[in-house]
Amino acid sequence: MIWAERQAYNLQTRQIGRSACGPTAVINILRALDIEVNKDEVLRTIHTSMRADTAPLPDYLQSRSQAGTIAQDLIDGISKLTKNAVYGHFFKFYPKRDVDLYTWMAEWISKGAVPLASLNLQKAVHPDFLIPDAWHHQMVYGVGPKGIYLTNPIEVASWGIIQEQLCSKSVLLVRREDIISRWTPFSNLYMLTQSVDTQWSNLNVLGQVVNVLREEKLLEKNESRYLPSITSHVQIPAVYDSGITMFLKKDSLYYSELLNAKDLPIISEKEKNIAAG
């Protein structure tokens, strides 16, 4: 453990702004490395993209796909804030990796590293709960048999849940009400086909949006009997990658090991089938 649970409650910094889970995690990571930084300086240093809430629907969806930060933004920010004294190494976890996550994380923590989890919270959601609205960066302050210990908020996520949230395609679910409330007869939906990112076409975002609008029209006419189901979300591409970033001071004995660490091996289809029973 980096912090005991009681310490974590006292030491953690909670969310410091909208779409600012990345900068918040940076403050917690540096505190765990015994480096104090000014909140305002962190917000100035970390590149954070914001949602364009009042923009036309196509621009709003584009902003949602980029809102917040990616792991590389946090790596670059920490390097700048510490004058290059701290190194960060991102390990992708999608596709699924062949690694004992508990053992792997515990070993790096024992070497002085502070992990950052980049999670798709829209996965592994209990059926009785609402699907969260975004991905999330959280500093990890420990691991144990019960699961992974996270900050902002303080929680313990089971290994089963964390494995799902760590192994995610780069996609984001946008609520139907966020689509409907922003559509007008002047919305140029054709723009949804013009992105240089082919994932917008591969996911048929235009078709998904048109389908939600068609459903809403039928609902307004009290003709829901023609709908086998109601679409709750539209899936769009996202810039985020799920995974773990390990941060370590460069004067550490293990800096060279982290610097030269290779990507974790991808689990083979044969191993997936064996694991599935």
N, C-alpha and C positions, 0 to 999 in steps of 0.2 A: 504493500500500500504506500502511496505517496503521502496521503493524509489519512488520519483516522476520521471516522464519520463525523464526530463532533467538530473536529478541526475544519472539515470541509464546509460545514454549515457556517462557521465563523469566518473562514478565509475566502470563500468563493465570492466572485462578483456576479450579480444577477444581470439579466438582459439590460443593456445600456441604451438601447434605441431600436427603432423599427428596422427589421432586416439586419440587425447587428449581432446575430449570434456568433458570427466569425470574430469580430473585434472583441466581444465579451470573452470568447474562448482564449483569445490571445492574452488578455489581461490575466486570466487564471493560469495559463500555461507559464507565463513569465514569473508569476508569483510563486508557482511551484518550483521554479528554477532559481528562486531567491533574487529576482530582478523586479523591482517596482517601476511601473510606468504610469504616466499621466493619462487619464481616460481621454481627454480631448486630443492629446497627441496621437493616441491610438486611432481615434476616429479620423483624424487628418491623414494618417499614414496608410491605413488599410483601405484599399479600393473596394467600395461597397456600391453595388448597383441597386437602384430603388425601383419599386413598382410604379408604373405610370397610371395611377388609378383613374385619372380624369381623361386619359387619352382615348381616341377611337378604338373600337374593339380589336382590330388586328394589331395595333401598336401596344395595346394593353397586354395581349397574349405574348407578344414578343418580349415585353418587359418582364412578364412573369417567368419566362424561361431563363432569365438572366439575373433575377433579383437576388440580392445578398452577395455572398462571396464564394469562391471556390478555394480548394485547398492551396493552390499555388499562390493565390492572393495572400493567404495567411503566412505561408513560408516566406514570401518576399517581404511582407510587412514586419515579421519578427526579425528577419535579417537586418532590415533597415533600422528598426527600433533599438536593436542591441549592437549596432555598428559592426555587424557581421560576426558577432560572438556566439550566436546560436544557429545550429544547422537543423533543417527540417527535411525529412525524407518521407514521401508519400508512397504508400503501398496500396495498390488497387485490390479490391476484393470482388470485382465483377469482371469476367465470369468467376464462379465459385473457386476458391483456392483450397489446395490440399495442405492444410495446416491445422494443428491443434491450437486454436485461437487463445485459449486460456494460458497454455504453457508459453506460447510465443510472446504474448503481451507481458506475462509475469517476468520472463527473462529480460526483456528490454527495460522494464520498470526497475528491476534489480540492478541494472547497469546505469541507472540515473536518467533514463529517458522519460519524457512526459508525453503520453499519447493524446492525440486528438482524433475523435471519431466523427466522420462525415457520414451522416445517416439519412436514409429515406424513411422518414417517420410515417409515410403513407402506406408502408408495408407492415404486415403482422399486426393489424389493428383489430381489437376485439369487436365482434359483431354488434355489441350494444353501444359502442363508442362512435363518435363522429370521426371521420377521416381528417387528420390534421391538414393544414393548409400549405405546408412547406417542408423542405428538407431542413436539417439542423446540424450545426457543428457543436460538439460538446467535448470539453476537456475531460479526460479520464483520470480519476484520482486513485484508482485501484481496481484489482480484479480478485475474485474469490470463487469458491464453489457455487455460491448463489447467483453469480453473474458479474456484470461489469458495473463499476461505480462511476456515476456521471455527475457533472456539475451543470448548473443552469438548465433545468432545475436539478437539485440533489435527488437522485433516484438510483435504484439498482435495477438494471434491465437483465432479464434472464438470458442465458446463452442462446436459447432457441430463438428468442425475439431478435437479439442483436445480430445473429447470423443472417436472418432474413433482411434486416434493415441495412446491413453492411454489403449484401450481395444484391444489388439492384441495377437495373438498366437506368440510363440517364433520361428519365422521363418525369413529368410532373402532372398530377391530376388537378384540374381547375374546376371548381364547383359550377353547376349549371346556372345557379342564380347570378354568378359573376359574369356569365356569358349573356344571359337574358337582359340583365339590368344595363348592359352597355351597348346592346344592339339598337340601331335606329335604321330607318329606311335608307339612310345615307351611308351606312357602313359599307366600305369597299372590301367585301370578303375575299375578292380575287387576290388581294395582297397576301393572303395566307398561303398562296401557291408560289410566291415570288422569292421566298427565302433561299439563300445560297446553301443553307443546311438542308440536305435532301431528306432528313428525318421528318420535316414538316409534311412532305409529300408521302413518305413511307407510312407515316401514321395517319394519313388522310385527315389532317386537322380540319380542313375546309368541310369535308363530308360530315365529320363529327359535329361541327358547329351548326351546319345546315339541319342536321337531324334533330338537334336540341331545339332549334327554332321551330321546326315543323311540329314537334311534340307539343311545344308551348301553345302553338296556334290551335291545335286540336283540344288542348285542355281549356283554353279560353272559350271554345265553342261547346264545352261540355260533351266532347266526343272522345273521352278517354277510353271508351270501350274498344276503339280501334288500335289502342296501344298495348302490346303484350307486356311492356315494362316501361318505366320512366328512367331515362339516362340521368345518373346523378353527377357524373363528371365527364369532362373532356380531357383526353390525354395529349399532352404536347411534349416536344423535346425539351430537355433541360441541359444546362451547361455543367451541372455538377457530376462528379464521380464519387461513388461510394467507396470508402476505404478508411485506413488508419494512417495518420501522419505521426511519425516519431520525432520529437524535438530533443536535442541534446546539445549541451555546451561544447564548443569546439576544443576546449582544453581537457575534455574527458579522455580517459584512456580508451574509450570505445568509439570515439569519433570516426576513426578510420574504418572501423567495422560497419558503422551505419552508412558512411559515405559510399562504401563499395558494395552495400547490400544489393542483392539481385531481387527482381520481382518474385513474389511467392508463386510456386508452381500451380498451374491450373489443374483442377481435379479432372481426371479423364472420364469419359462416358461410362467406361467399365466400372470405375470406382463409384460413380454416381449410382449405378444400378445396384451395386453391392450394398452401398450405404442405405439405399431405399428398401433393402430387404428382399 
